[in-house]
Structure formats: C-alpha cells, structure tokens
C-alpha cells in the first residue's frame, strides 16, 4: 500500500450499493448507503420532529411528532444508478412526495437499513415480549 493512512482511508469507496425490487413501480433500483454527512443531516431533521413529553408516570420521554417528508429526503439521497451516482437532485424531493407512499416509504426504510440506521423490531431475535411489562 502506498500513501498515507489518511489518503488510504479517504480514498476508499466504502459506501455500498445494492439492488432492491420496487413492486409498485415494477422495477429494480439501486440504493446506496448514506454518507456520514447525510446521516448527520438526517438526524438533525429527525430531531426537529422529536419532542420531550411527560409520560403517565411523570418520567420524561421523547416522542416522535411528525416524520412526513423524511422518506422522500432519504430517497433523493439514496437512490442511485448502476455506477452509484445519485439519480435525483435535492429539488426533486417534492416530486417524490407525489409518488406512491408505499414505494417511497419502503425504499427509504431499505436505505436506512442498508446504512445501519434502522432495524425492524419484528426481525430482532432477542426481543422478549413486544409489549411493555409492568
């Protein structure tokens, strides 16, 4: 290996792509992991939609208020062509909001899962009971 460690790390193409089926659009598309900068932006946007509330027992909990539009935001940044290049520009986000919500939502979840930001609790083997025990 040649070059500094920094150059080696920064020179890595470490954002992986994969194909997914989109039945609503009768096609296969490519998605790519979000970059660290995109993850930071997503988390800032998500935090804007989270509030602290008081639970019935008096404890403070965070509660999601509204994530509308974040699925389109994720899709714009995570749908890519075969070479890993984005196919949508940021300005296309509103156009995606006019598409099938099941397709856009499923693609966003797939991108977030591929990035490591989301896992379906129903897929977790180690979950005990999915209800809160008192």
LINDAQUI-V98323 format. One record per helix or strand. SS is the DSSP state (a for helix, b for strand). FROM is the first residue (numbers start at 1). LEN is the number of residues. Records with the same first field share a line. If there is no record, write none. Layout:
SS: FROM-LEN, FROM-LEN
//
This chain:
a: 5-6, 23-3, 36-13, 70-9, 90-7, 101-15, 121-3
b: 17-6, 27-6, 50-5, 60-5, 79-2, 86-1
//
